[in-house]
Amino acid sequence: MEPMAATVAGPAVASQTEVVRLAARGDTAAFEQLVAAQADRAFRITRAILGNDADARDATQDAFLSAWRELPRLRDPETFDAWLRRILVNACRTQLRGRRRVHEISLDVTLDRRDPGPTVSDHVGDTDLLARAFERLDADKRSLLVLHYLDQDPVARIAETLGIPVGTAKWRLSEARAALHRALAAEGEARR
Amino acid sequence: MTSTMPFDLTDAAIERMLAERAGPSAPGGLVSGIMAAVEATPQRRRSWIPRVLAPQPRSTGGRALLIAAAVTIALLAVAAGIIVGALLRPPTQRLDPNPAVVPTPAVTAAPSATPKPTDSHAPIATITPSPSDSSIVNGAMVVYQFRDTVVDLYLLDPITGRKIMIGNLQKTSESQGQHIQWATDRKRAFVFASSDSVQAILDIEQGTVELLGLGSSGGRDAVSPAGDLVARVEEDTDGSSLSIIDLDGNEVRRTPLPAGLQAFSEVAWAPDGSSVLVSGCLPCSETAGQQHDHVFAVPTDGGAIREVANWTTGSFGWLGWSPDMTTIVFSGLGCSEPCTGGIGTIRVRDGLVTGLTNAADRSPAWSHDGRRIAFARDSGTGRGIYVMDADGGNLARLTSAVTDGGDRSPLWSPDGAWVVFSRVAPDGGLGDLYVVSSTGGEPRLIEQNAVADW
């Protein structure tokens, strides 16, 4: 993520590190600055992982609320971005597990099963097929792919976000891509 | 599988799909909604417990303080458990998660309720079930199970369904990375939840759970066979190193790994504790054929690192020593499509690499006598649990995965007659434990949302 200071307007711009410190001491106005600067990106990450507005909104809100609660325990304010994204990923995992319990009545499932229709272009059809393949992946694989392909994170930054060695992040990303490839093949079989 | 691919999977296609899923921007009112919730939510302040969990050397005085604190928590928790349990529900209620599956479970003493912990990682109960029933202890699995707001830790004979509760940990997240492992003497077991930096010892004879303060490596910790040391790969600005720490969190030895090596976090102790295997790539490349993978044996006595094997046609993933230390089994993790990873072995004396299977196979597990290998296949219609001889012969399929998450992580019973595995849902999670005869048959559900060692 870009440093938040660059996006904060005003003559006396506090660095993100200072804003994080203030928020950690209970300053809700400072925390609101952090939320305002990060909410859009956070929502897009959760929306991409979860696939619908309602779950993404819940996960984003849960993540920021968790960040607020735990902020006094963050030892290094400079790691706030990576720390927040880790919380976001965990919030998405929780959402997906909750969805497992109500899967049978999910409206999304019904919509997903509709034929795309003859007017859909090949391009949109491919994207739709790939999106359905993506739905077959677990939360960890979805998160890796979203961080890398949507957020354009290099592997080293993903490793920092997830708190794992670079080598491990690399093969987990490779595994996630391979899993998407297999899921796409399975969708292809199902379409036949 | 490639014949059914509807189109080429390119980076651009993935980026386009994810951009569409992400949508244009956050909906209006999101920030105000978050702040309304924040205003009503108190922050959690630092307490002494996170310091206990921090990876710091502990002095004698600090250790005494820790023990005193742990004893206090345990006493409070047990007292609260007794009171709340007596008021709310009988002890047996917590011990029978699958009454329809487990035949005539013999319930033993257990923590009677879930008292409120003082911290998210604090052990909430220590009980002494006096597991004198050697018929369970000797051949039991040790199980880590998510249940509501707690993690249950117990022994289980999956064949009879009999179990002995050892204790609980407060559940903190649904994320993966949890594992549980027997020490070789089977008097203790170790719990690691890497994503939450939680480590704990289960003392089977005492019936206690003790938290360790080893901090987080970010990867997967591996406990020594004797159960007295932990190995982990760590990275800093100087590169990767293998760190050996004792159970008080003191670093016993740090061995720098070869410069430039991108080490994988999965490490494997030799059965005699004399060395630890580390794998990685040098150089690393996403282009097939240009990556060079290595396996190194790092002596735990400070001796020189020895390269055990290297190759350029595949990627060493998970590693496992055979019980007699003559052979190392590995899974070819990280291979890109078309995946030709598979299970292979390394002959320790000369580094000879032999491929045993040629599919997306993972999680190889030696039988306790070292004669057979179980593994999970994760490709196409062949997905399921398999067993084979140590040389790849007599390959037999035990299960067919019925979920998109697949069947994973097989474990052998001590006598080799049974295999336990995890059946994982598409959305991940710990998975459900099933047992199947190692000669085939119908798998039987034994526990839900759990991991185990046997």
Contacts between the chains, C-beta under 8 A, distances in Angstrom:
chain1	res1	chain2	res2	distance
A	24	B	43	7.9
A	26	B	43	5.8
A	28	B	35	7.1
A	28	B	38	6.1
A	28	B	39	6.3
A	31	B	35	7.8
A	31	B	38	6.2
A	32	B	31	7.2
A	32	B	35	5.3
A	32	B	38	7.9
A	35	B	31	5.3
A	35	B	34	5.4
A	35	B	35	6.5
A	35	B	38	7.8
A	36	B	31	5.4
A	39	B	26	5.2
A	39	B	30	5.4
A	39	B	31	5.2
A	39	B	34	7.1
A	40	B	25	5.3
A	40	B	26	4.7
A	42	B	26	7.7
A	43	B	25	7.4
A	43	B	26	3.6
A	43	B	27	7.5
A	43	B	30	6.3
A	44	B	22	4.0
A	44	B	23	6.7
A	44	B	25	7.3
A	44	B	26	7.4
A	45	B	22	7.3
A	47	B	21	6.4
A	47	B	22	5.0
A	47	B	23	5.2
A	48	B	18	4.9
A	48	B	21	4.5
A	48	B	22	4.1
A	51	B	21	5.7
A	53	B	23	7.4
A	53	B	27	6.4
A	57	B	27	6.6
A	57	B	30	6.5
A	57	B	33	7.9
A	60	B	26	7.4
A	60	B	30	6.6
A	60	B	34	7.5
A	61	B	30	7.4
A	61	B	33	6.2
A	61	B	34	5.3
A	61	B	37	6.4
A	64	B	34	4.7
A	64	B	38	7.2
A	65	B	34	7.0
A	65	B	37	5.3
A	65	B	38	6.4
A	65	B	41	6.0
A	68	B	38	4.9
A	68	B	41	6.2
A	68	B	43	6.5
A	69	B	41	6.2
A	69	B	42	7.6
A	69	B	43	5.8
A	69	B	44	5.2
A	70	B	43	8.0
A	70	B	44	6.2
A	71	B	43	6.4
A	72	B	43	5.3
A	72	B	44	6.4
A	72	B	45	5.4
A	72	B	46	6.1
A	73	B	44	6.7
A	73	B	46	6.1
A	73	B	50	6.3
A	90	B	173	5.5
A	90	B	174	7.6
A	90	B	175	5.7
A	90	B	195	7.8
A	93	B	173	7.4
A	93	B	174	5.2
A	93	B	175	5.5
A	93	B	428	6.9
A	94	B	173	7.6
A	94	B	174	5.4
A	96	B	427	4.2
A	96	B	428	7.0
A	97	B	174	5.1
A	97	B	427	6.1
A	97	B	428	7.6
A	97	B	429	5.9
A	99	B	427	6.8
A	100	B	425	5.9
A	100	B	427	5.2
A	100	B	429	7.6
A	126	B	6	7.0
A	126	B	7	5.2
A	126	B	13	6.7
A	127	B	13	7.4
A	127	B	16	5.9
A	127	B	17	4.9
A	127	B	20	6.0
A	129	B	6	5.8
A	129	B	7	7.8
A	130	B	9	7.5
A	130	B	13	6.0
A	130	B	14	7.1
A	130	B	17	4.4
A	131	B	17	5.3
A	131	B	20	7.2
A	131	B	21	6.2
A	134	B	17	6.6
A	134	B	18	7.8
A	134	B	21	7.4
A	136	B	404	5.1
A	136	B	426	5.8
A	137	B	426	7.5
A	138	B	405	6.4
A	138	B	424	7.6
A	138	B	426	6.3
A	138	B	427	5.7
A	138	B	428	3.4
A	139	B	427	6.2
A	139	B	428	5.1
A	140	B	175	7.8
A	140	B	176	6.1
A	140	B	428	6.1
A	145	B	14	6.6
A	145	B	18	7.0
A	146	B	18	6.0
A	146	B	22	7.9
A	149	B	11	6.8
A	149	B	14	4.8
A	149	B	15	4.9
A	149	B	18	5.3
A	150	B	15	7.1
A	150	B	18	4.2
A	150	B	19	6.6
A	150	B	22	5.8
A	159	B	218	7.8
A	162	B	218	7.3
A	163	B	195	7.6
A	163	B	216	6.3
A	163	B	218	3.9
A	164	B	218	4.5
A	164	B	219	5.5
A	164	B	265	6.2
A	165	B	218	6.5
A	165	B	219	5.6
A	165	B	233	5.7
A	165	B	234	7.8
A	165	B	235	5.0
A	165	B	240	7.0
A	165	B	262	7.6
A	165	B	263	6.3
A	165	B	264	7.4
A	165	B	265	5.0
A	166	B	235	6.6
A	166	B	262	5.7
A	167	B	240	7.7
A	167	B	262	3.7
A	167	B	263	5.2
A	167	B	264	5.0
A	167	B	265	7.2
A	167	B	280	5.4
A	167	B	281	6.8
A	167	B	284	7.4
A	168	B	218	7.9
A	168	B	219	5.7
A	168	B	264	5.7
A	168	B	265	4.3
A	168	B	266	7.8
A	170	B	262	6.7
A	170	B	284	6.9
A	170	B	334	7.3
A	171	B	264	6.5
A	171	B	315	7.0
A	171	B	317	7.0
A	171	B	333	5.6
A	171	B	334	3.3
A	174	B	286	7.5
A	174	B	334	4.7
A	174	B	335	7.4
A	174	B	336	5.8
A	175	B	333	6.6
A	175	B	334	6.3
A	177	B	9	7.8
A	177	B	14	7.8
A	177	B	336	7.1
A	177	B	337	7.9
A	178	B	335	7.2
A	178	B	336	6.2
A	178	B	337	5.5
A	178	B	339	5.7
A	178	B	360	7.3
A	180	B	9	6.7
A	180	B	14	7.2
A	181	B	5	7.8
A	181	B	9	5.2
A	181	B	337	4.6
A	182	B	1	6.9
A	182	B	337	7.9
A	182	B	360	7.5
A	182	B	378	7.7
A	182	B	379	6.6
A	182	B	380	7.6
A	183	B	404	7.8
A	184	B	5	6.5
A	184	B	6	6.8
A	184	B	9	5.8
A	185	B	1	4.8
A	185	B	2	7.2
A	185	B	4	5.1
A	185	B	5	5.3
A	185	B	380	7.7
A	186	B	404	8.0
A	187	B	6	7.1
A	188	B	4	4.3
A	188	B	5	5.7
A	188	B	6	4.0
A	189	B	4	4.7
A	191	B	6	6.7
A	192	B	4	7.1
